[in-house]
């Protein structure tokens, strides 16, 4: 299991054997990191509310729906935690964390159109309430607003990191479209998809903390790498739950995929079946990382 | 009629009386500007093709479809012409013009999803061939790629202009959604919508030329103003044609609006009816500007 150890100089992430905490029934949790970043996150939320405002009433209305739906604010929390870990003492991490959340929210809005989802975190998705058109366009607005926030921050490095990440996220989403119903999707292709569509933003969110703290490139890379692996683990669990859980028992989207009559057609299941003979050991490693944020893989 | 006079020092745009050219059957045309920018535009097209590439095959395939469909490349041409008008002699206008076209193309892809359009410029729209999902996501990719190009250019001013413009475009598109089927839409609201969704990018495309040529702010403003008015005129004609023309006779989208059983329900027609008593003179002024790019308003 990978866990974050914040505040200890030079230590970014610790790899812990999965069975280490089992005796003590120690559960992986975000509580420690959330407590460390709670005050900053309250400031981030204020920036989010202020900057999603627009004279076009439908924009704050729809964006407010998805932002208020909450979620874990995991990505901006990573930016805050990473800045703190790197000893950053300014204010830039607040607006940049908001900007990371805007990119994520824009992606969610477009995802729901793509997935034709009706529910997210137990609430009606924006597209099911206001229609696909509004979701697409408000997503565009939030994406543009994210770049406006970055421009105000004034760092071309940060702009580079997040514009590159945004292109990779879209690439990952398109790649997912082309592999979605393909039971022959390979393990490599599947990992590429989730790295692109999810882990890239986790990595960028973490890296930004080191950039604004002006830490050496090697520490930037370490935080990027931590975020990347965390994002892969997160998406593995999310996909597994997507195929196994009901709307009452989980926090993500009930998508068209989840309503599929054939849960075993999931790319995870298919890839695991195929890897049973050739790559079982490797899959055990991937599966074990999934214990970080949620319950272990059910399938 | 407004027409561009390029190359004459200090002169940005000339207002010509509409009936001036009538005797000689002089038609408004882009030919002069296209000839002046043709060589640069060929370079822009190369950048467009190179930078819409991706290992995810569907991206260049779909983006290529809409980019190859052509159109007038009006917005990047404005950036090239404006840079030339301002005496700019470097290379930055090429990538920035490509970037303007990427933002426009991303908007088109999302527009077609919003309009549920089947045809654009006489060709099948991307969403009718590859589905809404692919159009949304490839649009996101192009938008992110546009910002990446701007970051490579390295000017925070340009980034500011285009990120602000992108947010205003999205605002205009959302505003249009909320007024689309409202026959009570006022002239003011209608002009606000088309200013946001169309004219803002025309304005930004023109302003960039002055920015990279490091011209004084007053010249930037003049070019911005020229682009803005040109964009308003352009959209007025486009909307008028949208309600009156067949797919064979025009170059834009045949949208759900055009298939409306009630062309006189158009916001233009409704606003003109209402303004007949109170503001006919003003509408004549707006209508007269529409002769710039296409044939005069039919309705």
HADDOCK unambig.tbl for C-alpha pairs under 7 A between the chains (distance, minus, plus):
assign (segid A and resid 56 and name CA) (segid B and resid 171 and name CA) 6.48 0.50 0.50
assign (segid A and resid 56 and name CA) (segid B and resid 175 and name CA) 6.01 0.50 0.50
assign (segid A and resid 110 and name CA) (segid B and resid 136 and name CA) 6.97 0.50 0.50
assign (segid A and resid 114 and name CA) (segid B and resid 133 and name CA) 4.70 0.50 0.50
assign (segid A and resid 133 and name CA) (segid B and resid 114 and name CA) 4.67 0.50 0.50
assign (segid A and resid 134 and name CA) (segid B and resid 174 and name CA) 6.50 0.50 0.50
assign (segid A and resid 136 and name CA) (segid B and resid 110 and name CA) 6.96 0.50 0.50
assign (segid A and resid 137 and name CA) (segid B and resid 170 and name CA) 5.77 0.50 0.50
assign (segid A and resid 137 and name CA) (segid B and resid 173 and name CA) 6.78 0.50 0.50
assign (segid A and resid 137 and name CA) (segid B and resid 174 and name CA) 6.16 0.50 0.50
assign (segid A and resid 138 and name CA) (segid B and resid 170 and name CA) 6.93 0.50 0.50
assign (segid A and resid 140 and name CA) (segid B and resid 170 and name CA) 6.05 0.50 0.50
assign (segid A and resid 141 and name CA) (segid B and resid 167 and name CA) 5.02 0.50 0.50
assign (segid A and resid 141 and name CA) (segid B and resid 170 and name CA) 5.07 0.50 0.50
assign (segid A and resid 141 and name CA) (segid B and resid 171 and name CA) 6.63 0.50 0.50
assign (segid A and resid 144 and name CA) (segid B and resid 163 and name CA) 5.63 0.50 0.50
assign (segid A and resid 144 and name CA) (segid B and resid 166 and name CA) 5.59 0.50 0.50
assign (segid A and resid 144 and name CA) (segid B and resid 167 and name CA) 4.95 0.50 0.50
assign (segid A and resid 145 and name CA) (segid B and resid 167 and name CA) 6.00 0.50 0.50
assign (segid A and resid 147 and name CA) (segid B and resid 163 and name CA) 5.97 0.50 0.50
assign (segid A and resid 148 and name CA) (segid B and resid 160 and name CA) 6.54 0.50 0.50
assign (segid A and resid 148 and name CA) (segid B and resid 163 and name CA) 5.42 0.50 0.50
assign (segid A and resid 148 and name CA) (segid B and resid 164 and name CA) 6.33 0.50 0.50
assign (segid A and resid 151 and name CA) (segid B and resid 156 and name CA) 6.44 0.50 0.50
assign (segid A and resid 151 and name CA) (segid B and resid 159 and name CA) 6.65 0.50 0.50
assign (segid A and resid 151 and name CA) (segid B and resid 160 and name CA) 6.04 0.50 0.50
assign (segid A and resid 154 and name CA) (segid B and resid 156 and name CA) 6.99 0.50 0.50
assign (segid A and resid 156 and name CA) (segid B and resid 151 and name CA) 6.43 0.50 0.50
assign (segid A and resid 156 and name CA) (segid B and resid 154 and name CA) 6.98 0.50 0.50
assign (segid A and resid 159 and name CA) (segid B and resid 151 and name CA) 6.64 0.50 0.50
assign (segid A and resid 160 and name CA) (segid B and resid 148 and name CA) 6.52 0.50 0.50
assign (segid A and resid 160 and name CA) (segid B and resid 151 and name CA) 6.04 0.50 0.50
assign (segid A and resid 163 and name CA) (segid B and resid 144 and name CA) 5.62 0.50 0.50
assign (segid A and resid 163 and name CA) (segid B and resid 147 and name CA) 5.95 0.50 0.50
assign (segid A and resid 163 and name CA) (segid B and resid 148 and name CA) 5.39 0.50 0.50
assign (segid A and resid 164 and name CA) (segid B and resid 148 and name CA) 6.30 0.50 0.50
assign (segid A and resid 166 and name CA) (segid B and resid 144 and name CA) 5.59 0.50 0.50
assign (segid A and resid 167 and name CA) (segid B and resid 141 and name CA) 5.00 0.50 0.50
assign (segid A and resid 167 and name CA) (segid B and resid 144 and name CA) 4.96 0.50 0.50
assign (segid A and resid 167 and name CA) (segid B and resid 145 and name CA) 5.99 0.50 0.50
assign (segid A and resid 170 and name CA) (segid B and resid 137 and name CA) 5.76 0.50 0.50
assign (segid A and resid 170 and name CA) (segid B and resid 138 and name CA) 6.92 0.50 0.50
assign (segid A and resid 170 and name CA) (segid B and resid 140 and name CA) 6.04 0.50 0.50
assign (segid A and resid 170 and name CA) (segid B and resid 141 and name CA) 5.08 0.50 0.50
assign (segid A and resid 171 and name CA) (segid B and resid 56 and name CA) 6.49 0.50 0.50
assign (segid A and resid 171 and name CA) (segid B and resid 141 and name CA) 6.64 0.50 0.50
assign (segid A and resid 173 and name CA) (segid B and resid 137 and name CA) 6.79 0.50 0.50
assign (segid A and resid 174 and name CA) (segid B and resid 134 and name CA) 6.50 0.50 0.50
assign (segid A and resid 174 and name CA) (segid B and resid 137 and name CA) 6.17 0.50 0.50
assign (segid A and resid 175 and name CA) (segid B and resid 56 and name CA) 6.00 0.50 0.50
